Amino acid sequence: MANQTFDLLVLGGGPGGYVAAIRAAQLGLKTAIVDENPQFGGTCLRVGCIPSKALLESSHMLVEARDNMVEHGISATKLTVDLGQMMARKTKIVDTLTGGINMLLKRNKVTAFVARGTLESADGGSAVRLSSGETISATNTIIATGSSPMQLPGIEMDGDLIGDSTAALSWPSVPRTLVVIGGGYIGLELGSVWNRLGSKVIVLEGTDRPLAGMDQEIGKLAVREFEKQGIEFRTNMWVESATRDGRKCVVKCKGEDPIECDRVLASAGRVPNSKGVGLENIGVQTDKRGFVSVDEHFQTSTTGVFAIGDCIGGAMLAHKASEEGIACVERLVNGYGHVNYETIPAVVYTHPEIASVGRTEEQLKEANIEYNKGVCPYGANGRARTIGETDGRIKILADAETDRIIGVHAIGARAGDLIAEAAVAMNFGASSEDLARCCHAHPTLSEIMLEAALAVSGRAIHT
């Protein structure tokens, strides 16, 4: 087959890659995208964000029906869980959304190649050799190969009893005891799913607290809520090994007695997919951890080759990758593209949800930045009362001199949706006064944000 040439070639079809490809096509570039999976969408859509949220929603509905509906005067008897149907619903959602991406690529005239791609040098640009035998070249290339679960030493992954997050999305039965290695976002979300379905979940965290990078006040509240739900946390646990013994697993931690369980979820972080894609063939440099090295404009060490998303490090978030993809392409075409990393929100989709944007109190103290704080609890909100979601709070941190909002942290129902208002406000450089002057509909959970903004200056009405 003849060599095809494009203006832009995107290696990787995840939320960074496919968004970059579509935006490039919108801006008039002849664009190709390469991914080895028949379903575009990357880890997030296929085996990450979307399927995990589907299971979180299904398992949450079980808890609501089993434990929380009586207060509403609704009694449910003989509740049963059809795990197969739950998994089928998850798969249907994934299939629908990945099919939608294929449609979007076609609509925007992006040429999609389903193959493993390896980078090669080429005159006037770079090229990708496909596992199908074809070679395609481009004037510019974006590397968007994403990340994979970290493989921990001593953890004998078999994809069945001992597995990563991908395996934990498709277990055929509910383990009686589940050990989760890692107390971060992924471990807590999937641990919550299986805890709700009946597992005894034990979370092993190597540091002194789960959600180590989160605002400490919010993190402590989160752990307290998870413990109420039956999840057990063991901190300062250095896992030395996890092995299979027949149909059981044995997890050994330094200085501790072995833990016997039915399954193990290894979720101690992710690593960049930078090996085996031919970076060395075109002179693209990586750091000692394997992340592709880029400048502030996503340019790698090789002219005309850019990189975005998980493979360059920073917050490993789908929406961060998408923003970088758009910024990279727009700068390439129009000369300007920018990502405000200070206003990228992060969400943990447990119950209660946890969301944040900007700096934590600990970061502000470490940087010697004076700030004022406003807090509103969910219990003071009428809408929260009516839906039975009174646990949680929103905290706003504002610069003491300028009143500009520099951090917002929330735990409670729909915190992941509420944090968007804070991200928008911060992106426009708003002050807590600006937010407090915005009329919020009543009764809504968004009024918690309003009250927290008022509380920054000591004039909250309902608390």
CORZIBEL-V569398 format. One record per helix or strand of 3 or more residues. SS is the DSSP state (helix for helix, strand for strand). FROM is the first residue (numbers start at 1). LEN is the number of residues. If there is no record, write none. Layout:
ss = {SS & SS}
from = {FROM & FROM}
len = {LEN & LEN}
This chain:
ss = {strand & helix & strand & helix & helix & helix & helix & strand & strand & strand & strand & strand & helix & strand & helix & strand & helix & strand & strand & strand & strand & strand & strand & helix & strand & helix & helix & helix & strand & strand & helix & strand & helix & helix & strand & strand & helix & helix & helix}
from = {4 & 17 & 31 & 42 & 49 & 70 & 83 & 111 & 117 & 125 & 135 & 147 & 165 & 177 & 185 & 200 & 216 & 232 & 239 & 248 & 259 & 263 & 270 & 279 & 305 & 309 & 318 & 341 & 346 & 353 & 361 & 371 & 378 & 382 & 393 & 404 & 415 & 432 & 446}
len = {8 & 10 & 5 & 6 & 20 & 3 & 25 & 4 & 6 & 6 & 9 & 3 & 4 & 5 & 12 & 5 & 13 & 3 & 7 & 6 & 3 & 4 & 3 & 3 & 3 & 4 & 17 & 3 & 3 & 6 & 6 & 7 & 3 & 5 & 7 & 9 & 13 & 5 & 11}
